[in-house]
Amino acid sequence: MALELKQQLKQTQQLLMSPQLQQAIKLLQMSRLELVEHIQQELLENPFLEEVQQEAETINNDKNFEELNENRPADMQEEGYSFEEVNKNGDWEDYLGELSSAPKTSSVHEYESVEDNNFIETRYAEKSSLDAHLMWQLRLSDCTEKEIEICENIIGNLDSSGYLRAELSEIAEGAGCSLEEAEKALFKVQRLDPVGVAARTPQECLLTQIEVLKYDRDPILVDLIKYHLTDLETHRYKPLLRKFHIDMDVLGEYLDIIQSLDPMPGASFGESEPMYVSPDVYVFPCDGDFVILLNDEDIPNLRLNDFLDRAHASAEVKDFSSKKIASASWLIKSLEQRKRTLYKVMESIVKFQRPFFEEGVDKLRPLILKDIAEDIEMHESSVSRITTNKYVSTPHGVFELKFFFNSALSSDDGDAVGSESVKALIKKMIGKEDPKNPLADEKLCELLKQEIGVDIARRTVAKYRTALNIPSSSKRKQRF
């Protein structure tokens, strides 16, 4: 069979996303910070895009639009990009008034607290690190320059919990000193604030603290810390009572002392900072209903800038300007579409989760993306993107939009209960339990059955409890 090459024409259909559509989809899932950065970058790169510093004039007469558009160059009219039309789209003040359930004069600023009017410098301060805190104390001490150098090597080898993660011999070699000098320097560092920092083991950390507190004169307390921390953690008390010939009341006093110590003295200086979010949407109760307001603060108000004399421009300049004008026009329209989508999704969430906004997390209903998508007649992927990295301020706190989507658990009366509501009830029940007789997972199942009529398995309760970072009943139990 001979092999040969042939050319063949074949017509097929293929779905491709245009760059403009990709940009619109990308804008949907951006957070407020990412969106502001993206707009600022576009302002730098596109000369036909500008930020409106004051409220732009709006034109509501369609006839005026046609007359103004007729004065534009022919190629601009064929492209379909009217400066006035796009600038009208860029005026978002009227748009917000039309969509909001509040009067047009309402604004987010009406609900701002007095604190929001303060300068940011008066509300934020730099947090001191563990290294800086220890070095500050060393420089105020009577240590010599050599001792400070050795201590600096020790401090540089501390982890986030304040423990020394290097061998003392390595410290001595790095500082060019003897092992005895390194031990003396370690002794001084361990007694700085926080006491017990630079310890190599939890036992050494706690022993240093009881020494500073003058509790090290009690041999039973020292022995408990040195050899029996595991027994205390697992509540194996009977062997300890027999060994030290004490009763439970005395052992309880020792436990109180140990629990008052800090096994991770450097944790309070950790590098992880709390995350502060600025809500994308505000939901306020008003006259028995809820007002939805979009947060447009810091988001530039855009419009097209018609500065080019196209009549005397070259073909290359015309081509460049046409592309940039098209890009700017699409960006403005995509931003408006993003706002409309966000508003519609939030309005639908308020409708489905109204009991939550009225009473709290306990009343959170089961909800999936498909419910919202069908309600606002959009695709589920668009709902998923617009709820990513978006936050809403509610009467019960600030929540991510994805928080409102949770699975359903069937109750005896046929109604569905949201999994987040079950978690909230579990947390509430455990918060009210007797510390000396904590609620086991089986007991929680029974209480949930009585409270909301949900027949839930023990392993499911355990899974929800773990997700809430709540230990088991045996670890929550207080013996004294």
C-alpha positions, 0 to 999 in steps of 0.5 A: 500500500503506497503512502501519499500526501494529500491536501484537504479542506474541512469546515468545522465550528469551534468556540473561541473566547475573544480577548474582550470576553476573557477580560470580562470574565477575569473582572468578575472574579477579581477582588476589590484590591485586584480590580483597583490595581487592574484599572490603574494599570489600564489608565497608565497604558491606555491614553484614551481612558481617563478617571473622572474626578468629579460627577460627570454630566449625563445626557438622557435625550436619545436625540442628543446622542444621535446628533453628537454621534453624527459629528464623529468621524465615519470610522468611529461610527462604524466601530460603534463606539460613541464617546457620549454613550460610553461616558454615559455608561461610565456614570455609575451614580444613576446606575446605583440609584436605579438598582438600589432598593434605597432612594437615590440619595442614599449612600454608603457614607450615611452608614459610616461610623465616626472611626471611618473619618479618622486618618489611617495613621491614627488607627494602624501601628507597626507590630514589633517582631520577636527579634526586635523586641529581644534585641531592644531589651539586650541593648538596654542591659549591661551585656558586653558587645561580645555577649550581644553578638552571641545573643544575636546569633541565638535570636536569629535561630528562633522559630515562630514559637520562640524555640531555639532550632540550632545546636548550641555548638553551632551558635558558638562556632558562628559567634566565634566563642566557647561553648561556656560563653554560648551557654551563659548568653542562652541563659540571659536570652531565656530570661528576657521577656517573654520568659522561656524564649530560646528554649530547646524543649517545652520542658526547658521553657516551662522550667525557666518560667517557674524558676523566674516565678520562684516555683522551682522550689517545689520538687513535685512541680519540677518533676511533673514538668520534667517527666510527666507532661504527656501524662497530664495531657492525656489525663492519666492522673491515677499513677501520678497520685500514687507516685507523689502520694497526693490527692486530686485537689493538690494535683489540681493546684499543680495543674493550675500553675502549669496551665498558667505558663506559656509553652510558646512564648514567641507565638504572640510575636508571630509574623502572621497578621489578621486579614482586613477586608473591605466589603464589596456590598453592604446590606442594611435593615431599613423599615422591615426590608433590606437595603443593598448598596455596592461599595464603589469607594476607591474604584475609579470612575472611568470615561473615554478621552477624545483628545485626538484629531483623527482628521489629520492623523496617519493610518497607523495612528488611526489604527492604534487609536481605534484599538485603544478606544475599543479596549477602553470602551469594553473595559467600561462596559465590563465594569458596569456589567460586573456591578450589575451581576454583583448586585443581582447575585446579592439581591438573590442571596438576600431573597433566599437567605432572608431568615439569616439576615433577620435572625442570624447564622442559626437560620442559614438555609441550604443554597447552591449556585444553581438556585441563584443562577436560575433566579437571575437567569445567568450561568452557574460559572458566572455566579461562582466567579462573582462570589469569589473573593467578595465580601458582604457586610451584614447586620450579623458581621462580614461574610464571604459571599460563598459562605451563603452556599451550603449543603442541605440536611433533611429534617423530620418535617421535610424541610432542609437545614443548612450545614452552616446552621448545624455548625452554628448550633453545635458551637452554641451547644458546646459553648453552654456545656458543663466543662466538667461534663462536656457533650459527647458527639453522640449527645450532640446528635440527640440534641440536634434531633430535638432542636431542629429535627435533623437525624445526623450521624455521629461521624458528621457531627465529629466532622463539623466539630473538627471544622470548627477547631473544637477538640473532642469531649475528652480533651475539653473535660476539666477535671477540677 
